[in-house]
């Protein structure tokens, strides 16, 4: 049975070969009519030409993105440097105590909404995860407040149950203190905390940023640390004017401190984002240029080989006719 099937298949394939009708070659649709008989030989140069065109287009895009990032960086950098003077007096008055031990921690992770900016978002997320592991415990509660789409996309995979608030498209409009203070007020109203730990990237230069953590304590913890002689200075040394109590003043100070630190952190992270994007696009443009050089060399070699082969065929044909 198997031999019979094999003979049938052999006759099926042999019939076209034994047919007196001429066999017409079918040209693939990939080759145009003007390619002629050298269509199969020129396909490699056509592929290289298409690749070179694609790389040139990518290089134009990366150069344009670098210029846009540079212009945005100049606009944000001045505002970020000026905002540093807002939270520094609070550090002198209340201190910055990252090692304070509390039961309710809230980690505020600041990232960007867009990519193509190096490793600033992954750095913020890694720092937040390490801090979450450090301050967690059997009788402690640690939550996330996320600003930015990129950190949300990463943390939602394995820490979805710990995310309390998520805010995106923060930089859709130009950042100002009023906008950030409204966000800070919403966070303070909807989250219970003993310590707010803000994670952001502090801008140093176009090619350098420093992962930073700022700590804002609740009024109760500030008062407790002050009375117990902890790391926070003695607040009783300051004279209180007006009819407000010490608790009310600490409450107002905590709210104002958090909004000022948030404003500076958002601007610093925006500066770091634009600097990292500028550096990444510059590297991409250089890589595209190097790839274009290699493709040009490959194209020239392929084209020269094709010309050489055609010349050999012409000379061989002429020699055969003369002989």
PyMOL commands that set and color helices and strands:
alter all, ss='L'
color gray80, all
select helices_A, chain A and resi 2-18+33-94+120-135+149-158+160-162+177-190+219-227+235-237+246-322
alter helices_A, ss='H'
color red, helices_A
select strands_A, chain A and resi 104-110+141-147+163-167+195-205+208-217
alter strands_A, ss='S'
color yellow, strands_A
deselect
rebuild
show_as cartoon
